[in-house]
Amino acid sequence: MDLRIYQEDGHGNAVDEHGNEPVEMEVDVDGYPLADTVDFDSYMEFKPPEKPEASIKANKMVSTAASGPVSYYKKHGDDVKGHFFYLVYEEGLTAGKAGKQLGIARRTAYDWLKKDQDLIVESRDGLETKKTEKKVGRPALLNEEHKKHLEETFIDHPSATLDPAIESLTNQFSELKVPRQLFTTS
């Protein structure tokens, strides 16, 4: 199909560049009823229903390769936690009984209570959580006593080199063996 451009010939007739008149055709108005195809109400009637969105507090599925089958867990909101602590502290219920009333797993309830009590103790005592980290690698050859000796010996000699420092340490501390390779850089 080629593109034809029509123009007026001066007598009020439309003609193309070869002088041909355009083909007249009658347009069927009801051939494509546009109102029916874009009517929102009919679209909503024929549209399949959508799946309801899960709420935040609904059960969630968890599956890992190590655990095997799919398991469910609940994500509790802050309002549930607040009500739990109210029942425990104000009403005097145990964590297990308060959890049972609110539909919280027993282990979860006791974990919440333990974490809360740990926070209370830390804030009362002013303690920060300290994680004991195991030192990795070789222990240091020189300790605070060696450092103090070097500072006292060479405080007046800031331009001293490494050789007198090693000699001074080995003379002062007979059990200390400092290999020269330890201080050389490649």
GUKOL-998809 format. One record per residue: residue in one letter; x, y, z of N, C-alpha, C in turn. Coordinates in steps of 0.001 Angstrom, whole numbers, plus 500000, padded with zeros to 6 digits. Example, Ala and Ser with C-alpha at 12.3 -4.5 7.8 and 13.67 -1.06 7.14 Angstrom:
A513190494310507800512300495500507800513200496700507800S512850497750507080513670498940507140512900500030507870
// end
This chain:
M500847498827500000500000500000500000500886501227500000D500625502098499077501434503305498995500660504490499565L501374505503499881500788506694500482500442507688499378R499206508130499406498773509104498408498349510368499119I498782511466498584498438512766499146497407513406498224Y496309513832498794495227514452498030495241515947498268Q494883516675497207494798518133497292493599518624496475E493248519857496684492092520412495975492547520890494592D491731520598493578492113520936492206491682522340491779G491052523108492601490597524449492256489114524522492008H488465523410491749487023523351491542486312522776492757G487042522531493843486434521971495045486478520467495089N487192519844494145487314518385494129488676517977494700A488694516825495392489950516299495918490532515334494909V491805515551494515492485514673493563493899514410494066D494471513265493605495870512999493967496779513599492911E498092513303492962499027513919492022498849513433490583H498143512321490382497878511810489033496509512238488516G495764512973489302494452513439488891493321512503489237N493574511437489950492539510477490330491775510983491556E490492510739491530489679511121492678489745510015493733P489592510360494999489631509325496047488392508454495991V488553507240496437487443506302496466486567506675497644E485276506764497368484357507084498447483860505800499065M483818505785500398483263504626501071482425505097502237E481478504311502520480572504644503591481108504002504874V481261504783505899481800504288507162480658503747507989D480829502507508413479826501879509263480042502388510683V479132503173511161479270503789512478479201502740513576D478365501734513405478203500726514440479174499554514278G480094499637513348481033498546513121481915498275514338Y482424499305514924483257499168516111482731500112517177P481820499655517981481278500549519012482330500803520095L482938501958520020484028502298520917483572502377522365A482362502835522588481871502965523961481800501608524652D481474500553523909481381499229524526482757498640524829T483728498980524024485045498380524240485818499049525363V485511500282525683486248500983526731485367501349527911D484222500747528040483332501023529162483920500380530424F484205501176531426484867500694532643483987499732533427D482707500011533482481813499144534254481767497734533673S481644497639532345481612496303531744482975495626531858Y484029496405531810485367495842531993485488495213533374M485006495898534395485097495382535760484226494143535947E483098494056535201482239492880535313482918491635534744F483608491795533621484221490649532960485626490327533464K486202491234534209487559491033534709487554489966535799P488498489026535773488542488016536841488925488677538168P488421488162539274488717488790540567490199488664540907E490707489694541577492104489693541980492254488943543291K493464488470543534493733487800544804493800488859545900P493232488570547067493315489560548146494754489676548632E495173490903548942496528491128549427496625490658550865A497721490016551184497931489527552548498282490708553445S497750490704554648498054491784555577499443491585556154I499958492610556790501306492572557348501407491539558458K500345491391559228500379490497560373500042489052560003A499796488802558735499395487457558316500586486514558346N500289485242558280501346484235558277502180484377557017K503462484150557170504358484211556034505002482850555864M505289482499554609505895481204554341507403481367554285V508109480416554892509558480426554886510025479055554443S510931479022553502511473477748553060512948477935552774T513760477102553373515180477107553081515574475703552672A516665475616551972517106474306551494517465473396552666A518033473970553720518459473160554857517271472685555683S516247473523555811515125473162556673514176472179556010G514174472130554705513326471166554015511971471747553676P510889471261554323509551471688553924509264473129554340V508195473655553752507787475023554027507223475102555437S507610476150556169507075476354557515506459477747557587Y505630477961558582504944479231558733505408479911560006Y505438481234559973505711481984561181504850483235561163K504642483805562332503835485012562438504743486197562693K504439487297562056505145488539562315504195489404563123H504544489619564383503675490362565281504008491844565214G502983492666565276503176494102565228503508494675566594D503807495977566603504153496652567847502983496690568815D501758496743568287500596496765569175500467495452569943V500793494334569299500732493034569974501811492961571049K503003493468570732504080493471571726503719494357572910G503145495519572626502737496414573708501704495770574611H500728495103574022499699494421574810500318493281575611F501282492578575039501972491492575738502679492023576986F503433493108576838504160493645577992503202494221579031Y502056494742578592501052495204579544500559494028580384L500249492917579739499760491745580470500817491201581429V502068491237581023503131490690581872503414491611583053Y503614492904582789504046493810583853502885494366584672E501780494710584033500668495331584751499697494306585327E499384493283584562498420492287585021499088491164585809G500408491039585698501131490036586464501068488632585901L500747488487584644500711487161584034502124486706583680T502300485412583593503582484907583114503658485125581608A504864485040581082505041485256579647504283484202578846G504260482981579331503556481910578625502061482144578570K501464482566579714500014482803579744499636484026578914A500446485084578996500164486278578198500284485956576709G501280485166576353501447484770574958500291483928574466K499783483050575328498659482195574938497412483036574680Q497177484060575519496006484926575322496082485675573992L497295486047573595497457486857572387497789486029571146G497898484722571306498210483869570158499672483923569764I500549484165570732501986484220570491502582482892570940A503530482388570209504188481138570584504879481310571936R504878480250572721505430480306574080506906480717574065R507687480123573178509122480436573118509337481897572719T508523482402571800508627483794571378508331484722572542A507301484405573317506936485238574462508074485304575471Y508663484167575790509769484168576750511009484863576188D511237484763574887512360485484574276512160486991574374W510940487476574094510644488904574214510877489384575638L510408488611576603510549489005578003512022489049578397K512797488070577974514222488042578324514956489227577707K514696489535576444515344490676575795514974491979576483D513703492114576876513260493324577552513932493459578913Q514023492374579654514656492428580966516155492689580849D516796492155579828518213492444579609518425493928579321L517531494529578537517634495962578257517450496785579524I516535496364580387516300497083581639517539497012582517V518137495841582634519336495678583471520487496507582916E520678496487581608521763497253581003521567498748581195S520354499230581025520118500664581190520245501072582651R519868500192583575519976500508585001521435500535585440D522210499579585009523607499492585425524524500348584562G524024500838583461524842501647582564525853500810581806L525583499542581679526500498651580977526202498661579489E527255498552578729527080498389577292527325496929576968T526686496481575943526882495080575576528290494920575035K529037494065575696530413493809575271530487492390574742K530956492281573554531129490963572971532590490579573148T532807489447573733534174488974573914534647488409572589E535611489091572033536152488655570756537477487966571001K537616486812570457538840486056570595539876486656569653K541066486924570203542119487483569376542634486410568433V542833486814567209543265485884566179544720486184565841G545496485146565597546871485331565170547864485115566301R549110485431566008550176485274566993550047486306568092P550371485937569329550374486946570388551547487910570185A551402489113570673552431490129570504553675489757571305L554849490040570737556105489754571437556372490784572529L556027492020572257556304493097573202555029493484573935N555142493654575253553990494056576051554193495472576589E553369495873577538553438497233578085554763497492578804E555299496469579453556571496630580171557705496929579191H557704496253578056558723496495577034558564497901576451K557340498292576225557072499623575673557547500708576635K557289500505577916557697501479578938559225501595578980H559918500451578878561384500461578878561918501249577681L561347501021576499561804501737575308561565503239575427E560426503625575978560127505051576141561106505702577107E561404505031578225562335505594579208563751505681578647T564142504670577901565508504618577387565733505620576262F564804505739575357565022506533574153564227507836574123I563724508293575258562968509554575271563873510741574929D565125510640575337566069511732575064566782511561573727H566605510433573067567279510151571801566243509830570723P565557510832570223564515510561569229565067510068567891S566360510280567629566919509841566352567578508472566445A567323507742567506567920506414567679567370505462566627T568192504498566255567790503536565224567267502259565867L566956501319565034566369500061565483567378499169566202D568632499201565756569652498329566360569836498586567852P570012499834568306570162500036569755568899499661570530A567731499809569920566487499453570611566415497952570835I566790497162569830566765495702569969567801495254570997E569003495842570948570044495493571923569602495824573339S568999496991573516568539497396574848567476496440575373L566555496043574517565502495116574948566070493743575299T566984493219574480567536491889574766568444491907575988N569127493029576259569957493135577462569094493245578708Q568036494029578651567168494251579815566308493016580110F565763492409579068564878491252579230565564490041578601S566156489210579445566952488086578941566091487018578260E564828486872578688563958485853578088563409486283576726L563551487549576386563002488074575138563960487806573983K563453487208572940564238486973571736563500487630570584V564072488712570097563448489465569019564249489219567748P563701488498566784564440488285565537564477489562564701R565601489782564063565794490991563262564819491009562076Q564460489857561571563558489766560418562178490339560732L561840490377562007560531490882562407560373492356562058F561479493092562058561419494534561844561790494958560434T562244494052559620562614494430558260561392494370557358T561336495286556458560234495304555489560788494959554124S559992494283553336560465493909552007559981494861550976
// end
